Amino acid sequence: MLWEQHSVWTRLAIMSIVAGSPDQDLVIAAELVKASKAGNTSAAADDEKRWHENADQIAELLSRINPYWHLEAWKAMLHEHLALIKAEAVAMLTSDYKRSVSIYDEIEAQALQMADTMAEGIIEQFRERFQD
């Protein structure tokens, strides 16, 4: 599983670089971690606000492109995801590596739940293509 995930993330990074469109969610997260590590609480707060606004924009996009992907459900999932990512970053920044691994397990499980929600929405939207 580790190398499968590595290959997916590498591919996505290459695609973003080639397309000239970095994933804003990841860019903002990196800025948030850098500001937190530097002790710049004001910048970290601004970055976290932008991060949540970006999650809301993603939820809005998803709810527009698939009628089975509900705005509030996606907002809740994405904000839960951000809370887990933040907790993982805090654990790493405070050298609590055991906790960071435990949190990553939660992140992975939650991401798989989001993937299930996404797959279910695709199946519902295109039900005729999934019929035998």
C-alpha positions as a LaTeX table, in Angstrom:
\begin{tabular}{lrrr}
\hline
Residue & $x$ (\AA) & $y$ (\AA) & $z$ (\AA) \\
\hline
Met1 & 0.00 & 0.00 & 0.00 \\
Leu2 & 2.85 & 2.40 & 0.82 \\
Trp3 & 4.29 & 2.32 & $-2.69$ \\
Glu4 & 0.88 & 2.50 & $-4.28$ \\
Gln5 & 0.18 & 5.71 & $-2.33$ \\
His6 & 3.62 & 7.03 & $-3.19$ \\
Ser7 & 3.01 & 6.46 & $-6.90$ \\
Val8 & $-0.38$ & 8.21 & $-6.76$ \\
Trp9 & 1.01 & 11.27 & $-4.97$ \\
Thr10 & 4.01 & 11.44 & $-7.28$ \\
Arg11 & 1.73 & 11.30 & $-10.32$ \\
Leu12 & $-0.53$ & 14.03 & $-8.92$ \\
Ala13 & 2.45 & 16.25 & $-8.14$ \\
Ile14 & 3.79 & 15.82 & $-11.68$ \\
Met15 & 0.36 & 16.57 & $-13.17$ \\
Ser16 & 0.06 & 19.76 & $-11.10$ \\
Ile17 & 3.53 & 20.92 & $-12.08$ \\
Val18 & 3.02 & 20.16 & $-15.78$ \\
Ala19 & $-0.38$ & 21.86 & $-15.79$ \\
Gly20 & 1.01 & 24.82 & $-13.87$ \\
Ser21 & $-1.78$ & 24.52 & $-11.34$ \\
Pro22 & $-0.58$ & 23.52 & $-7.90$ \\
Asp23 & $-3.21$ & 22.11 & $-5.58$ \\
Gln24 & $-4.22$ & 25.11 & $-3.46$ \\
Asp25 & $-5.18$ & 22.85 & $-0.57$ \\
Leu26 & $-1.62$ & 21.53 & $-0.38$ \\
Val27 & $-0.03$ & 24.94 & $-0.95$ \\
Ile28 & $-2.07$ & 26.48 & 1.87 \\
Ala29 & $-1.34$ & 23.52 & 4.16 \\
Ala30 & 2.39 & 23.93 & 3.53 \\
Glu31 & 2.16 & 27.66 & 4.29 \\
Leu32 & 0.23 & 26.90 & 7.49 \\
Val33 & 2.83 & 24.40 & 8.70 \\
Lys34 & 5.69 & 26.79 & 7.87 \\
Ala35 & 4.02 & 29.65 & 9.74 \\
Ser36 & 3.28 & 27.40 & 12.72 \\
Lys37 & 6.82 & 26.08 & 12.81 \\
Ala38 & 8.16 & 29.66 & 12.72 \\
Gly39 & 5.83 & 30.63 & 15.58 \\
Asn40 & 4.00 & 33.17 & 13.42 \\
Thr41 & 0.54 & 32.72 & 14.93 \\
Ser42 & $-1.00$ & 35.57 & 12.94 \\
Ala43 & 0.10 & 34.12 & 9.59 \\
Ala44 & $-0.92$ & 30.63 & 10.74 \\
Ala45 & $-4.41$ & 31.87 & 11.63 \\
Asp46 & $-4.74$ & 33.57 & 8.24 \\
Asp47 & $-3.52$ & 30.44 & 6.46 \\
Glu48 & $-5.95$ & 28.26 & 8.41 \\
Lys49 & $-8.84$ & 30.57 & 7.49 \\
Arg50 & $-7.86$ & 30.39 & 3.80 \\
Trp51 & $-7.51$ & 26.60 & 4.11 \\
His52 & $-11.09$ & 26.25 & 5.39 \\
Glu53 & $-12.39$ & 28.66 & 2.75 \\
Asn54 & $-10.66$ & 26.54 & 0.11 \\
Ala55 & $-12.33$ & 23.41 & 1.54 \\
Asp56 & $-15.71$ & 25.15 & 1.28 \\
Gln57 & $-14.97$ & 26.03 & $-2.36$ \\
Ile58 & $-14.09$ & 22.40 & $-3.08$ \\
Ala59 & $-17.33$ & 21.27 & $-1.40$ \\
Glu60 & $-19.31$ & 23.76 & $-3.49$ \\
Leu61 & $-17.67$ & 22.53 & $-6.69$ \\
Leu62 & $-18.36$ & 18.90 & $-5.84$ \\
Ser63 & $-22.00$ & 19.63 & $-4.98$ \\
Arg64 & $-22.45$ & 21.39 & $-8.34$ \\
Ile65 & $-21.02$ & 18.61 & $-10.49$ \\
Asn66 & $-22.91$ & 15.72 & $-8.89$ \\
Pro67 & $-26.44$ & 15.98 & $-7.47$ \\
Tyr68 & $-25.69$ & 13.11 & $-5.07$ \\
Trp69 & $-22.76$ & 14.94 & $-3.48$ \\
His70 & $-24.39$ & 17.19 & $-0.92$ \\
Leu71 & $-22.77$ & 20.49 & $-0.01$ \\
Glu72 & $-23.08$ & 20.25 & 3.77 \\
Ala73 & $-21.91$ & 16.62 & 3.82 \\
Trp74 & $-18.82$ & 17.51 & 1.81 \\
Lys75 & $-18.11$ & 20.57 & 3.96 \\
Ala76 & $-18.29$ & 18.37 & 7.06 \\
Met77 & $-16.01$ & 15.72 & 5.57 \\
Leu78 & $-13.47$ & 18.23 & 4.30 \\
His79 & $-13.38$ & 20.17 & 7.56 \\
Glu80 & $-12.93$ & 16.90 & 9.47 \\
His81 & $-10.08$ & 16.11 & 7.09 \\
Leu82 & $-8.45$ & 19.48 & 7.78 \\
Ala83 & $-8.80$ & 19.00 & 11.53 \\
Leu84 & $-7.04$ & 15.64 & 11.26 \\
Ile85 & $-4.27$ & 17.08 & 9.07 \\
Lys86 & $-3.79$ & 19.93 & 11.55 \\
Ala87 & $-3.63$ & 17.49 & 14.46 \\
Glu88 & $-1.04$ & 15.44 & 12.59 \\
Ala89 & 1.06 & 18.54 & 11.89 \\
Val90 & 0.86 & 19.62 & 15.54 \\
Ala91 & 1.95 & 16.13 & 16.64 \\
Met92 & 4.92 & 16.30 & 14.28 \\
Leu93 & 5.83 & 19.86 & 15.30 \\
Thr94 & 5.83 & 18.80 & 18.95 \\
Ser95 & 7.88 & 15.66 & 18.17 \\
Asp96 & 5.01 & 13.35 & 19.15 \\
Tyr97 & 5.71 & 10.98 & 16.28 \\
Lys98 & 3.81 & 8.05 & 17.76 \\
Arg99 & 0.68 & 10.22 & 17.90 \\
Ser100 & 1.31 & 11.47 & 14.35 \\
Val101 & 1.28 & 7.89 & 13.06 \\
Ser102 & $-1.95$ & 7.19 & 14.92 \\
Ile103 & $-3.52$ & 10.34 & 13.47 \\
Tyr104 & $-2.36$ & 9.35 & 9.99 \\
Asp105 & $-4.26$ & 6.08 & 10.39 \\
Glu106 & $-7.37$ & 8.18 & 11.13 \\
Ile107 & $-6.65$ & 10.38 & 8.10 \\
Glu108 & $-6.37$ & 7.36 & 5.86 \\
Ala109 & $-9.62$ & 5.84 & 7.15 \\
Gln110 & $-11.45$ & 9.15 & 6.77 \\
Ala111 & $-10.06$ & 9.61 & 3.24 \\
Leu112 & $-11.35$ & 6.17 & 2.33 \\
Gln113 & $-14.79$ & 7.17 & 3.65 \\
Met114 & $-14.68$ & 10.26 & 1.43 \\
Ala115 & $-13.68$ & 8.04 & $-1.50$ \\
Asp116 & $-16.67$ & 5.78 & $-0.78$ \\
Thr117 & $-18.97$ & 8.82 & $-0.72$ \\
Met118 & $-17.53$ & 9.96 & $-4.02$ \\
Ala119 & $-17.90$ & 6.51 & $-5.61$ \\
Glu120 & $-21.48$ & 6.18 & $-4.37$ \\
Gly121 & $-22.33$ & 9.55 & $-5.90$ \\
Ile122 & $-20.82$ & 8.57 & $-9.25$ \\
Ile123 & $-22.73$ & 5.29 & $-9.25$ \\
Glu124 & $-26.00$ & 7.09 & $-8.46$ \\
Gln125 & $-25.41$ & 9.81 & $-11.05$ \\
Phe126 & $-24.60$ & 7.30 & $-13.77$ \\
Arg127 & $-26.71$ & 4.37 & $-12.57$ \\
Glu128 & $-27.48$ & 3.22 & $-16.13$ \\
Arg129 & $-23.78$ & 2.68 & $-16.80$ \\
Phe130 & $-23.48$ & 0.40 & $-13.77$ \\
Gln131 & $-26.39$ & $-1.87$ & $-14.69$ \\
Asp132 & $-25.75$ & $-5.36$ & $-15.98$ \\
\hline
\end{tabular}
